[in-house]
Amino acid sequence: MDSTAYAPEARRPRLPLALRAPFEARTWREFLYHLLSLPVSIVFFVYTITMLSLGLGLLITFLGVPVLAAMLAGCRGMGYVERTRARLLLDLHVDDPDPLRRRASGFMGWVGSLFRSGESWRTMLYGLLHMFWAVCSFALSAGVMFWSWSMVTYPLWQWVFPAHWGQDGLQVYGNADGDGWYLDSPLEQLFAVGVGAVFLLASPWVVRSLSYVDRAMVVGLLGPSKLATRVQELETDRGVVVDTAAADLRRIERDLHDGAQARLVALAMDLGLAKEKLLEDPEAAAAMVDEAHGEVKLALQELRDLARGIHPAILTDRGLGPALSAVAARCTVPVSVTVDLLERPAQSIEGIAYYTTSELLQNISKHSGASRAMVDLWRAEGRLMIQVTDDGNGGARLDAGSGLSGLAERLGSVDGLLVVDSPPGGPTVVTAELPWRA
């Protein structure tokens, strides 16, 4: 067994999270984020509101248009700064918006692309709204952190009051007659430390709660829009589909050229020779015809195998259950197949599910070293679920360049998903999820 299997247990922190949180780097990074938010947001807000007011005021002339364009360009630059700040301090990775798409060259093309860009206007909105939230987050985070650490360390600096301010300690309350409660005795100082400890333990959660609002604003206003993200995903999926179709066509062409086509050419030559010898040497001609008959059978078998590779007839006629049972029967490892489907999905989804399971079973035969395997198919909440399990050596991964990564890309082209759980030593569980399209 891999020795790293016990690493998480060995690295388990000894202190509970509530006691570690005030001293963790995450707390101080987020606190620094809130401290910097105020000056950064003030600069962002002042720039945005000044340029916006100036541009709107100058719209009566042509000068207002380039001023507004400069405002949007500056906002995009400030958005980059904010995404970088969120990545470094909040550990929030937000993709940059798509580059500007110009429909025309020159200055006016650049101006038009800025005005058409939804990301530019959302960044401007962020600059207008974030300052109000930055004031609140700065005040709350700074107040909580300052008072909690001040009270916890109060016995260390309590001497400042009698030495310089002419009073015994920190005043809790007082009146005009000079009466009041001062934290000066050891018991009162201990009380101050206890109150400060409570606030200290609560301070990380206050800071983190404020950070969730900042995260939502950065993701919602500074990241790419859902529509743009979806378009990019569809473009990637389209590329995968085109590449897969081209690879399948090349495979079919190669199989036809190297297999059945070559065999049929040889068959035609043999029949031509047999025709020439038919009158001169009937026995030799008969032997050649007999060989040609065998070649015809082999060519037909190759064509059947090729057609099965394109789309097996049993899948079309009888569905996934019998088709996968036939695939399992050809596997070198005993495989049990369980299909719990009351109806058949769309033919395209059915085909992808068939080839996905076939490839996974081929991997088990070639690489797993397993003694048995299981295939389960079922429908759950509008999705077709496929799970292939084996008791082999494990270690399967979805790294780029592996067969499983190509399979994941093919599933992703139809909004599918592939998850691999294969620790060293096994077992391996591969779960594929496909949309159910009736």
Buried (B, 14 or more C-beta within 10 A) or exposed (E): EEEEEEEEEEEEEEEEEEEEBBEEEBBBBBBBBBBBBBEBBEBBBEBBBEBBEBBEEBEEEEEBBBBBBBBBBBBBEBBBEBBEBBEEBBEBEBEBBBEBEBEEEEEBBBBBBBEEBEBBBBBBBBBBBBBEBBBBBBEBBBEBBEBBBBBBEBEEEBEEBEEEEEBBBBBEEEEEEEEEEBBBEEEBBEBBBEBBBEBBBBBBBBBBEBBEEBBEBBBBBBBBBEEBEEEEEEEEBEEBBEBBEEEEEEEBEEBBEEBBBEBBEBBEEBBEBBEEBBEEEEEEBEEBBEBBEEBBEEBEEBBEEBEEBEEBEBBEEBBBBBBBBBBBEEBEBEBEBEBEBEEBBBEEBBBBBBBBBBBBBBBBBEBBEBEEBBBBBEBEEEBBBBBBBBBBBBBBEBEEEBBBBBBBBBBBBBBBEBEBEBBEEBBBBBBBBBBBBE
